[in-house]
Amino acid sequence: MTTATVQWITTGYLLMLALVIPASSYLKRRFAMKALFLTAALLFLLGTVLAAAAPSFSWLLGGRLIQGVGTGLALPLMFNIVLEQAPLDKMGLMIGVASLITAVAPAVGPFAGGAIVEAFGWRMILWCCYHCCFCHWYSVSRPSGRCRNWCVCLFHGWNICCWFVRSRALSLR
């Protein structure tokens, strides 16, 4: 891949993110939070599979665009879930974890992604993320899907962190 190709992949992902995040307030008023989060996880999962199995650049770009939509839905919901469903005695911890995720992922992503790409190739980043995303989707889709337990909230936060780390790592190649 050339630098220009990588730029298209990264810019397309960030463009979709920038387009979807402002719409999250409207979407949250119209749809249930769980439905939005499941939709975000499924879109991200679909985009990951498309990008990982991409036979050409256009498929890879399409997968990344779909991932951007999923992440754009999930990112604002992360803080909403913490504020609305975390127990009051764990609220500070959860907000700290959510903030830590958005602050540390851009620093950790290039290092971790570079190591994975060097050892296994760029597709492995997507396949590793697929498993985290599927586990996340499964945990949210269960009937008890509310984050009453702070460990469950941490798990959801960790999965969002994996999304960001993978996204930053893929932008390296």
VOGU-3710 file (C-alpha; in Angstrom, 3 decimals, decimal comma):
1> mttatvqwit> 0,000/0,000/0,000  1,137/3,494/-0,745  0,926/6,435/1,625  -1,935/7,884/-0,425  -3,897/4,644/-0,082  -3,441/4,589/3,677  -4,515/8,227/3,807  -7,776/7,368/2,022  -8,481/4,593/4,530  -7,755/6,778/7,560
11> tgyllmlalv> -9,490/9,900/6,235  -12,588/7,962/5,168  -12,893/6,389/8,609  -12,473/9,732/10,382  -14,899/11,446/7,983  -17,633/8,924/8,779  -16,885/9,338/12,480  -17,194/13,125/12,160  -20,479/12,835/10,273  -22,142/10,400/12,682
21> ipassylkrr> -21,087/11,770/16,088  -23,115/15,024/15,785  -26,208/12,974/14,918  -25,894/10,896/18,093  -27,987/13,285/20,204  -30,867/13,055/17,752  -30,538/9,273/17,475  -30,437/8,846/21,250  -33,733/10,739/21,582  -35,406/8,620/18,878
31> famkalflta> -34,097/5,130/19,692  -33,342/3,062/22,767  -29,721/3,162/23,914  -29,387/-0,618/23,758  -30,688/-0,710/20,187  -28,236/2,004/19,154  -25,324/0,261/20,827  -26,225/-3,084/19,244  -26,488/-1,359/15,874  -23,098/0,277/16,410
41> allfllgtvl> -21,517/-3,042/17,349  -23,082/-4,852/14,385  -21,997/-2,137/11,944  -18,492/-2,218/13,320  -18,467/-6,022/13,163  -19,670/-5,986/9,553  -17,091/-3,358/8,613  -14,329/-5,353/10,297  -15,202/-8,534/8,393  -15,429/-6,636/5,090
51> aaaapsfswl> -12,096/-4,925/5,662  -10,324/-8,079/6,853  -11,501/-10,139/3,878  -11,136/-7,297/1,366  -9,954/-8,523/-2,035  -9,346/-4,945/-3,217  -8,849/-1,410/-1,984  -12,487/-0,446/-2,579  -13,699/-3,265/-0,307  -11,182/-2,254/2,347
61> lggrliqgvg> -12,302/1,365/2,140  -15,973/0,328/2,299  -15,300/-1,755/5,398  -13,495/1,129/7,053  -16,360/3,511/6,239  -18,838/1,126/7,870  -16,517/0,841/10,872  -16,492/4,632/11,112  -20,284/4,714/11,291  -20,272/2,061/14,040
71> tglalplmfn> -17,629/3,860/16,054  -19,370/7,196/15,539  -22,483/5,718/17,120  -20,634/3,963/19,959  -18,297/6,725/21,088  -20,907/9,171/22,454  -22,950/6,275/23,838  -19,999/5,164/25,957  -20,328/8,233/28,165  -24,139/8,065/28,133
81> ivleqapldk> -24,037/4,481/29,371  -21,683/5,440/32,175  -23,732/8,463/33,238  -27,120/6,762/33,049  -26,438/3,196/34,166  -23,323/2,979/36,321  -23,924/2,870/40,089  -23,355/6,238/41,771  -20,561/4,870/43,957  -18,674/3,742/40,820
91> mglmigvasl> -19,459/6,798/38,662  -16,056/8,458/39,120  -14,228/5,232/38,283  -16,317/4,659/35,169  -15,894/8,218/33,892  -12,173/7,868/34,543  -12,033/4,606/32,571  -14,016/6,119/29,700  -11,694/9,136/29,621  -8,646/6,907/29,875
101> itavapavgp> -9,820/4,932/26,862  -10,060/7,995/24,638  -6,759/9,415/25,923  -4,553/6,310/25,890  -5,746/4,541/22,727  -4,055/6,982/20,305  -0,766/6,438/22,147  -1,002/2,647/22,470  -2,521/1,947/19,036  0,479/2,692/16,830
111> faggaiveaf> 2,841/0,665/19,021  0,541/-2,346/19,395  -0,593/-2,173/15,787  2,938/-1,908/14,498  3,947/-5,007/16,447  0,954/-6,988/15,169  1,460/-5,847/11,575  5,173/-6,625/11,688  4,594/-10,106/13,088  1,370/-11,190/11,358
121> gwrmilwccy> 0,333/-8,682/8,670  -2,295/-5,948/8,633  -5,300/-8,258/8,330  -4,541/-9,775/11,743  -5,381/-6,459/13,426  -8,879/-6,716/12,020  -9,334/-10,390/12,899  -8,186/-9,779/16,491  -10,625/-6,910/16,755  -13,399/-9,076/15,306
131> hccfchwysv> -13,287/-11,362/18,335  -13,399/-8,467/20,819  -16,260/-6,856/18,920  -18,233/-10,100/18,729  -17,846/-10,665/22,495  -18,962/-7,087/23,074  -22,010/-7,492/20,834  -22,933/-10,737/22,576  -22,639/-9,217/26,050  -24,836/-6,253/25,114
141> srpsgrcrnw> -27,430/-8,336/23,259  -28,140/-10,560/26,269  -31,530/-9,952/27,929  -29,888/-8,441/31,022  -28,096/-5,933/28,771  -28,074/-3,083/31,345  -24,813/-2,032/32,924  -25,900/-2,382/36,557  -22,716/-4,242/37,351  -19,655/-1,992/37,128
151> cvclfhgwni> -17,555/-4,906/35,812  -19,879/-5,150/32,815  -19,469/-1,409/32,212  -15,701/-1,872/32,351  -15,991/-4,700/29,825  -17,940/-2,479/27,433  -15,359/0,266/27,876  -12,533/-2,162/27,191  -14,173/-3,265/23,955  -14,541/0,330/22,801
161> ccwfvrsral> -10,868/0,794/23,653  -10,056/-2,157/21,388  -11,977/-0,436/18,589  -9,868/2,697/18,956  -6,570/0,836/19,285  -7,316/-1,168/16,166  -8,367/1,936/14,274  -5,174/3,777/15,163  -3,062/0,742/14,377  -4,601/0,230/10,949
171> slr> -3,914/3,843/10,047  -0,191/3,060/10,250  -0,177/0,734/7,248
//
